[in-house]
Amino acid sequence: MRKTALITGATSGIGEACARKFAQGGYDVIITGRNKQRLAALKIELETGETKVLALAFDVRNRTAATKAIKSLPAEWAKIDVLINNAGLALGLEPEYEGDFEDWDTMIDTNIKGLLTMTRLIVPKMVERNSGHIINIGSVAGDAAYAGGNVYCATKAAVKTITDGLRIDVAHTAVRVTNVKPGLVETHFSNVRFHGDDKRANSVYHGIKPLTGTDIADVAYYAASAPAHVQIAEVLVLATHQGSGSVIHRD
């Protein structure tokens, strides 16, 4: 039987790459995000041959909308084998004492509370079936703070701890839990962080070949494809010339 993967934040970057990778790998995919037009376009692109795609438009920050979407899944989509909690973002790079309250709320509500909401809605059925896999997209930023990263780094540190805690909570089952921690990945991430400032966003990747969303999707797919007795608990993925979250060699 074909398996089903649900990917949050699937309209761009790592989430979109994961949707493509899992669809190519023989999964049916549920893609979620806020942009209905991008979801519709991706659904058309991926829905070929045997691959089925279901698009759900909602914001993971809206617990009511997320709950409604998951509870409304048709019977043939209700068995979710892989949950990829990818939806997340960084906003601003100011010192903590100059941070924007709304940016903080958005990061915390998306990166932490949104992830928890999706986990709470989907994982109970995995535990009940004694099968399933949760892949959380964390970050190297969760290992150590960097200048201006403060709250974003804190949210990704929370993702690590939440992931570790869930792995402990389901250790009595065959459910697997993975934290994938990317370093410098060239997506819309920096453009979002700098509120649409393309010049500033592009400078983040100057002088180094960064990772791509596809690189991270490959890691997520590998974790999901490992033998049932193998749990890829945590993977740190950096660009070759990146030593840590704050050490990058540029040409």
N, C-alpha and C positions, 0 to 999 in steps of 0.2 A: 504494500500500500504506500502511496505517496505521502510524504510528510508535509507539515505546514509550518512555516516560519512567519512570525509577526515582527515587523520592524517599525519602531517609532522614529519619527524624524526622517522619513524616507524620501523626502522631496529634494534633497541635495546632499552633497558631500559623502561622508562615510555611510549614512543610512541608505542613500540611493545606490551606492556601490554594493552594499550588503544585499539589497533587494535584487540587483542584477546577478550577483554571484550565486545566491541561493536558488534563484529561478533557473539559472544555467545548470546548477547542480542537481536539479530534479525535484526541487521543493515547489509546492504551491505557496504563494506569499500573500500575506495581508500587509498592505502598506498604509501607514498612517502619517498624518501631518496636518498642517493648518491650511496649506494652499491647495484648494480643490482642483485648480487648473493643472498644476504640476502633477498631482496624483493621477488625474485622468490621463494625462499624456504618458506617464510612466506605465500605467496599467495597459494602455494600448501597445506600448513598446514591448512589454514583457509577456503579454498574454499571447503566446504563440505555441503551436503544437499542443502538447499535453499540459502545459503550464497554465494554471488558473491563478488569477489575481483578483483580490478584493481590496478596494480602496475605501478607507474610513477617514473622513475629514473631521478632526477634532484637535484641540490643544490639550496636551497632557497636564497642563496646569489646572484645567477645568475638570475636577474630579467627577462632577455630575455628568458631563458630556462623555468622559472616558468610560464611566460605568454604563451609561446608556448604550454606547457603541459596542462594548464587549458583550453585554447581555443580549443585544439584538443580533448577535451572530447567528446565521442559519446553521442548522444542525451539521451540515457537511463541513463547516468551518470551525466548529466549536472545539475540536481537538487540536490545540496548539502544541506542537512538538518543540519548537525553539522560539524563545522570546528574546529579541535583541533590543535592549533598552539603550537606544542611541540618542534620542532627543536631548539636546543640551546646547549650551552656549556660554560664551564669555562676553561681558560688557564692560568696557572701560579699562584703563590701565593707570588710574590715578592712585596716589597714596591712600591708604585706608581712611585717614582722617579727612580726606577730601572726596570720598566716594559718594556716588549718587544713590539715594535710598531706593529709587525705582529700579535701577540696575541691579541692586542687591536682591530685591524681592523677586525680580524676574529670574535671576540665576538660581536662587534657592528654590523657588517654586517649580522650576523646570528640571534642574539637574538633580535635585534631591527628592522633592515631594512628588514630582511627576513620575520618577523612576519607582518610588515606593507605591504609588497608586497602581501602576501597571503590574507591578509584582504582586500586589495584594489581589488584584482582579484575576490573574491568570495562574499563578503558581498553585493555589489550592487544588485545582483540577489535576495538575501534574503530580502532586503528592498522592492524590486519590488513585491515579492510574499507575503510580510508581514508575513514571517515565517522564522525561522532559529535560530541557536544557535552558538555562537563563544565561545570556551573555550580556554583561553590562559594559558599556564603553566608558571607561574611566579616562585617566590621563596621567602622564608623567608629572603633571602639576599636582597630583594628589600625593606624591612622595615627599615633596619639599616646596615650600613657598618660594616665589621669585618676586623681584621688585614689581610692584603694581598689581601682582596677581591675587593678593590677599583673599578676598571672598571667593573668587573663582577657584583658587587652589583649595580653599576650605571645602567647597562643594565636592570637588573631586577626591579629596581625602575622605569625605563622608561616603562617596560611592565605594571606595575601597573597603571601608569598615562595614558598610551595609552588605556588600557582596560577601565579605568574609563571614559575617554573622548569618547570612542566609545559607551559606555552604554548611555551616555548623548545624543550623536548624533542620536541614534536609539530609543530613549524613546517614540517617537511618533508612533512607530511600535510595532509589536508583537515579534520582534527579541530580543533574550536574550543574555546577555554577562556575562561571568564568568571568574574570575581570581582564579586559584588554585595555592596556594603557598606552595610547599613542603619544609620540613626541610631536615634532613639527610636521603637520600635514597640511598640504595646500588645498584648501577648500574655501567656502565662503566664511569660514570661521573668523578670520581676521577682519574681513569686511564688516561682519556683524559687530565684532568687538569695538570697532572704531566708527560705528554708526554710519556706514556708507562711505567713509573716507578711503577711496580706492588707492590713492597715492601712499597713504600711511600703511594700508593693508598690504600692498605689494612689497613694501620695504621689509616686511617680516621675513620674506623668502629670498631676499637678495643675497647672492654670494654662496648659496648652498642649494643642493638638490634635495627638496623636502620629500617626505612620503606623500603618497596619494591615497584617496579614499579606497581605491582598489587594493592597495597594499594591506590595509586594515581589514577589508572584507575577506581577503585571502586567509588572514589569521583567524578570523571569526569562523570561517567555513572549516578550516582545519580542526579547530577545537570541536566543532559540532560533528565532524566526521571521524574523530578518534574512536577506537573500540570502546564498547560500553563500559568496560572496567577502567578506562583511562579518563581522568578528569583533569583537564588543563585548567588549573586553578587561577593562574595569573600570568599574563604575558606583557612585558615591557617592550615596545617597538619604537626604536629611534632611527632617524636618518643617520647615515654612515658618519657624517661629520658633526653629529650632536652627541655630546658626552653626558648631558643631563638636561633637566628642564631649563637651566640657565646657562649652560656652556655649549656654545655653538661656534664652530670654526667656519669663517666665511672667506672666500677668495677675494 
